[in-house]
């Protein structure tokens, strides 16, 4: 599909199945040091003097789990950006708030300003954080060459900054882009490095997302058996870890694998296990159930299920497809 820039946007397959890996808790926050988690008041008070590094802002972002707190943090970030024009962190944090509110158009300006400030200051951490997000935004707009350039800038900067967490997130996102452009060999290498790096850092949740992207790549390469085995193993690991969203994501992808093989009963059984807790996954499961019902000649059932999917999508709009990228933070 064409993006706003006129370039080729992410394909339907890639956009539908790949996971973005979002960096949280890295960069010197309380969870890195083993200290007790701060309160919201403590976390925001620590931002008053425009502290150096992304850690203090990530701590606050991790606590901002409601729209109200994200708005409060955004206001603090904008104030910090105005008060400390030499620092990149407040502009980056303002972009993060908008990004997490699913307002990418409003995030791009702050990220670009953070990248400019970090470049002027010669701070590779700031370049890595902001260029990585800008690479994701460029991908979503269909600017694949621009996205790759930004990801590679972010990767170089993360290596210079000696930030293995950022390096792993960028590699995951870059791999998603390379899958889209058909460079599967390099994508496989980047995903393996990303998953290994995340596991070594104890970031098992993001590591599972990188592993999931690897399973999806196997499916796109036509190795359905290897993809199924990888997804089943990930589903079991995610279930044990209490990672309910990845459990549902794996169930949905396994259902799609069976649907591709016209194994409609098996696909139906998997789609029916997808919970309603993540609307975008629940809607896709309903669509899968509708396709299975149509293929089996159960037209009234298909009409009912597809109507339910349409109603759920309308209530949860905008349901933007997750994409493989991987996320940094």
C-alpha positions in Angstrom: 0.0 0.0 0.0 1.2 3.6 -0.5 2.2 5.6 2.4 1.7 9.4 2.9 5.2 9.9 1.4 4.2 8.2 -1.8 6.4 5.2 -1.1 5.5 1.6 -0.6 4.0 1.1 2.9 4.4 -2.1 5.0 2.8 -5.1 3.4 -0.4 -6.5 4.9 1.4 -9.6 6.0 4.2 -7.8 7.8 2.0 -5.2 9.4 -0.3 -7.8 10.7 2.1 -10.1 12.4 5.3 -8.5 13.5 5.7 -7.2 17.0 7.3 -4.0 18.1 9.6 -4.3 21.0 9.3 -1.4 23.4 12.2 -0.6 25.7 11.1 -0.1 29.2 13.1 -0.2 32.4 16.5 0.2 30.7 18.9 3.0 31.1 19.5 3.3 34.8 16.1 3.1 36.3 15.2 1.7 39.7 14.7 -1.8 38.3 18.3 -1.8 37.1 19.8 -0.9 40.4 17.6 -3.2 42.5 16.2 -0.2 44.4 12.5 0.0 45.4 10.3 1.3 42.7 9.7 5.1 43.1 6.3 6.6 43.5 4.8 8.8 40.8 5.6 11.9 42.9 9.2 10.8 43.4 9.6 10.0 39.7 8.3 13.3 38.4 10.2 15.3 41.0 13.4 13.8 39.7 12.7 15.4 36.3 12.6 19.0 37.5 16.3 19.8 36.7 16.4 18.1 33.3 18.5 15.1 34.4 21.0 13.5 32.0 20.1 10.2 30.4 16.9 8.5 29.5 16.7 6.5 32.7 14.7 9.0 34.9 12.3 9.6 32.1 11.8 5.9 31.4 11.0 5.4 35.1 8.3 8.0 34.9 7.0 6.6 31.6 6.8 3.2 33.2 4.5 4.6 35.9 2.3 6.6 33.5 -0.2 3.9 32.8 -3.2 6.1 32.4 -4.1 8.8 29.9 -4.2 11.4 32.6 -0.6 10.6 33.8 0.7 10.5 30.3 -0.8 14.0 29.8 0.8 15.2 33.0 4.2 13.8 32.0 3.9 15.3 28.5 3.4 18.7 30.1 6.4 18.2 32.3 8.5 17.1 29.2 7.4 20.2 27.2 8.3 22.4 30.1 11.7 20.7 30.5 12.4 21.1 26.7 11.7 24.8 27.0 13.7 25.3 30.2 16.7 23.2 29.1 17.2 23.7 25.3 20.6 21.9 25.4 19.1 18.6 26.6 17.5 16.1 24.3 15.8 14.0 26.9 12.7 16.2 27.5 11.9 16.4 23.8 12.3 12.6 23.5 10.0 12.0 26.5 7.4 14.3 24.9 7.5 12.2 21.8 7.3 9.0 23.9 4.1 10.3 25.6 2.4 10.9 22.2 3.7 7.6 20.8 2.2 5.7 23.7 -1.0 7.6 23.2 -1.0 6.3 19.6 -0.6 9.8 18.2 2.4 9.2 15.9 1.9 12.4 13.9 2.3 14.4 17.2 5.3 12.3 18.2 7.4 12.9 15.1 8.3 16.6 15.8 9.5 16.0 19.4 11.5 13.0 18.3 13.1 15.0 15.5 14.0 17.8 17.9 15.5 15.3 20.3 17.6 13.9 17.5 18.8 17.3 16.6 19.7 18.2 20.2 21.4 14.9 20.7 23.4 15.3 17.6 24.5 18.9 18.6 25.6 17.6 22.0 27.3 14.5 20.5 25.2 12.2 22.7 24.9 8.8 21.0 22.2 7.6 23.5 19.9 10.4 22.5 20.5 9.7 18.8 19.8 6.0 19.3 16.6 6.6 21.2 15.1 9.2 18.8 16.4 7.8 15.5 14.9 4.4 16.4 11.5 5.8 16.9 11.7 8.0 13.8 12.7 4.9 11.8 9.4 3.3 13.0 7.4 6.3 12.0 9.1 6.4 8.6 8.3 2.7 8.1 4.6 3.3 8.9 4.5 6.1 6.3 5.9 3.8 3.6 9.3 5.4 3.5 11.3 2.2 3.7 14.7 3.6 2.5 14.4 6.4 5.0 13.4 4.0 7.7 16.4 1.8 7.1 18.7 4.8 7.2 17.3 5.9 10.5 17.6 2.4 12.0 21.2 2.0 11.0 21.9 5.4 12.5 20.3 4.3 15.7 22.2 1.0 15.7 25.6 2.8 15.2 24.7 5.2 18.0 23.6 2.4 20.4 26.9 0.7 19.8 28.8 3.9 20.4 26.9 4.5 23.6 27.5 0.9 24.7 23.9 0.4 25.4 23.1 -3.3 24.7 19.5 -2.7 25.5 19.0 -0.1 22.8 21.1 -2.1 20.4 18.9 -5.2 20.8 15.7 -3.1 20.4 17.0 -1.4 17.3 18.2 -4.8 15.8 14.7 -6.2 16.3 13.1 -3.2 14.5 15.7 -3.3 11.7 14.9 -7.0 11.2 11.2 -6.2 10.8 12.1 -3.7 8.0 14.5 -6.2 6.4 11.8 -8.9 6.4 9.6 -6.4 4.6 12.2 -5.7 1.9 13.0 -9.4 1.4 16.5 -9.5 3.0 15.6 -12.6 5.0 19.2 -13.7 5.7 20.2 -10.4 7.3 16.9 -10.2 9.1 17.4 -13.7 10.6 20.9 -12.6 11.9 19.6 -9.4 13.4 16.7 -11.2 15.1 19.0 -13.8 16.6 21.3 -11.0 17.9 18.3 -9.1 19.3 16.9 -12.1 21.1 20.2 -13.2 22.5 21.0 -9.7 23.7 17.6 -9.3 25.4 17.8 -12.7 27.1 21.3 -11.8 28.4 19.8 -8.6 29.9 17.0 -10.5 31.6 14.4 -8.8 29.3 12.5 -12.0 28.6 9.3 -10.3 27.5 10.9 -8.3 24.7 13.0 -11.4 23.9 9.9 -13.4 23.3 8.6 -10.7 20.9 11.9 -10.9 19.0 11.5 -14.7 18.9 7.9 -14.3 17.7 9.1 -12.2 14.8 11.6 -15.0 13.9 8.7 -17.5 13.8 6.7 -15.2 11.5 9.7 -15.0 9.2 9.9 -18.8 9.0 6.2 -18.7 8.0 6.9 -16.1 5.3 9.8 -18.3 4.0 7.4 -21.2 3.6 8.6 -23.3 6.5 5.2 -23.7 8.2 6.3 -26.7 10.3 9.2 -24.8 11.9 7.0 -21.8 12.4 4.3 -23.8 14.1 6.8 -25.4 16.5 8.4 -22.1 17.3 5.0 -20.5 18.0 3.8 -23.4 20.1 7.0 -23.2 22.2 6.5 -19.4 22.6 2.9 -19.8 23.6 3.9 -22.2 26.3 6.7 -20.0 27.6 4.4 -16.9 27.5 1.6 -18.8 29.3 4.0 -19.8 32.1 5.3 -16.2 32.3 1.8 -14.8 32.5 2.3 -12.9 29.2 -1.3 -13.1 28.2 -1.0 -10.8 25.2 1.7 -12.9 23.6 -0.3 -16.0 24.3 -3.1 -14.6 22.3 -0.8 -13.4 19.6 0.7 -16.8 19.2 -2.8 -18.4 19.2 -3.9 -16.1 16.4 -0.8 -16.8 14.4 -1.2 -20.5 14.8 -4.8 -20.2 13.7 -3.6 -18.4 10.6 -1.1 -21.2 9.9 -3.9 -23.8 10.0 -6.2 -21.6 7.9 -3.5 -21.3 5.2 -3.5 -25.1 5.1 -7.3 -25.2 4.9 -7.4 -27.0 8.3 -10.5 -25.1 9.3 -11.5 -27.1 12.4 -8.0 -26.7 13.9 -7.9 -23.0 13.0 -11.3 -22.5 14.6 -10.3 -24.1 17.8 -7.3 -21.8 18.1 -9.2 -18.6 17.2 -11.8 -19.4 19.8 -9.1 -19.4 22.5 -8.0 -15.8 21.8 -9.3 -13.6 24.6 -11.1 -10.3 24.4 -8.6 -8.5 26.5 -6.6 -7.1 23.5 -9.2 -5.7 21.1 -7.1 -5.7 18.0 -6.3 -9.4 18.5 -9.9 -10.3 19.3 -11.1 -8.6 16.1 -8.6 -10.5 14.0 -9.6 -13.8 15.7 -13.2 -13.0 14.8 -12.2 -12.4 11.2 -10.4 -15.7 11.2 -13.5 -17.4 12.6 -15.6 -15.8 9.9 -13.3 -17.0 7.2 -13.3 -20.5 8.6 -17.1 -20.5 8.7 -17.4 -19.3 5.2 -15.0 -22.0 4.0 -17.1 -24.7 5.7 -20.3 -23.4 4.2 -21.7 -22.1 7.6 -23.0 -18.9 6.2 -25.2 -17.8 9.0 -22.4 -18.4 11.5 -20.0 -16.4 9.3 -22.4 -13.5 9.0 -22.9 -13.4 12.8 -19.1 -13.6 13.6 -18.2 -11.0 11.0 -20.8 -8.6 12.3 -19.4 -9.1 15.8 -15.9 -8.3 14.4 -17.2 -5.1 12.7 -18.9 -4.0 15.9 -15.8 -4.6 18.0 -13.6 -2.8 15.5 -16.0 0.2 15.5 -15.9 0.4 19.3 -12.1 0.1 19.5 -11.1 2.3 16.6 -8.6 3.1 15.6 -7.4 -0.6 15.5 -3.9 0.0 14.1 -2.0 -3.1 13.1 1.0 -3.9 15.2 4.2 -4.1 13.4 7.3 -5.6 13.7 9.5 -3.5 15.1 10.9 -3.7 17.7 11.0 -1.8 19.7 13.0 0.6 21.4 12.3 2.9 23.6 
